[in-house]
Structure formats: structure tokens, C-alpha cells
Amino acid sequence: MSADTTLRITLEQEDDYAFRIRFDDTAIADLMADEPAPLGKGEGPNPTRLLLAAVANCLSASLLFALRKFKNAPGKLVTQATAELVRNEQGRLRVGHIHADIRLAEAGAAHASLERILAQFENFCVVTESVRHGIDVSVSITDADGVQLHGTARMDQGGA
């Protein structure tokens, strides 16, 4: 994708707060988004959950790419992400913080150049680095043995 690429989606209201998201110029299946009750029926993820999923997916894919670039063969990554909703000065809900906890399937020592990978993989995540201009985003990487390899654990993620 070149630096001047434009991505396009189309949202079409289906019912109340339910919108069909069409990923224009692709073969990607449509996605339904909806607000939870009482506004909507919760028949799809709402925009906040989509944002959280985008950040978590981008970080996971970036880490996977970096691991493979250095000739590692990682097992399946599992990422849990949380979004902390806070009220701004006007009392409106905003995403105040996002935390992504990425778990490796094996011990950190099983990977070559891990220190270098962990020092740079976040910089290549388009979504996270874009979002960070308005939302605090933190990331932690934990291996299969529960060893934290990168970042800081969040209290709501079972960290200390």
C-alpha cells in the first residue's frame, strides 16, 4: 500500500443504530455494527469495540510480521485488549486508554532477535500509531510461561 492510498467504506443504516459496513473495492464480506441496548439491539460490535479490535489486530499482526522477519516461527498469538471509557470535561464518554496484552505461544527465549523486535514492532502498526495521537495506548507482550517481555501489565489484566 502506498503512502497516498485512500481506503473507502460505506455505511448503510439497516435499523435504528444498526449499520451495514461495506468495504468498498474489496471482496470482504459486509459487517454489521450496532449499539448495545438501550440504543440498539447489540447485533454487532459498536464503533468502540471496532476501534479496540483494530488496535489489537494491528499490534498482533505487526508483532507477527516482525517475528517472522527475523526468521522466527511463532505459534499462535492470543491478544486480549481492553478499552477504558472515561468522561471528558463535558461529561461525554471517550476512550481514555487502550491496553493490549499479546501472548506468545512459546517462551521468549525461543525467538531470535526478540529484544530488537520488541523495541520496534509498535512503530510499524498503522492503526495504533495513528490512534496514539488522541488516545493513550499501552501494550504488553507475555510469553507462554507468563513472563512479561514488553511493556507494563495493567491491573485489570491481572497484572501487578
Salt bridges, closest charged atoms under 4 A:
GLU14 OE2 - ARG20 NE 3.13
ASP15 OD2 - LYS41 NZ 2.77
ASP24 OD1 - ARG22 NE 3.28
ASP30 OD2 - ARG20 NH1 3.84
GLU84 OE1 - ARG154 NH2 3.22
ASP101 OD2 - ARG103 NH2 2.94
GLU106 OE2 - HIS111 NE2 2.88
GLU122 OE1 - ARG132 NH2 2.50
GLU122 OE2 - HIS150 NE2 2.42
GLU129 OE2 - ARG132 NH1 2.45
ASP136 OD2 - HIS97 ND1 2.52
ASP156 OD1 - ARG154 NE 3.84
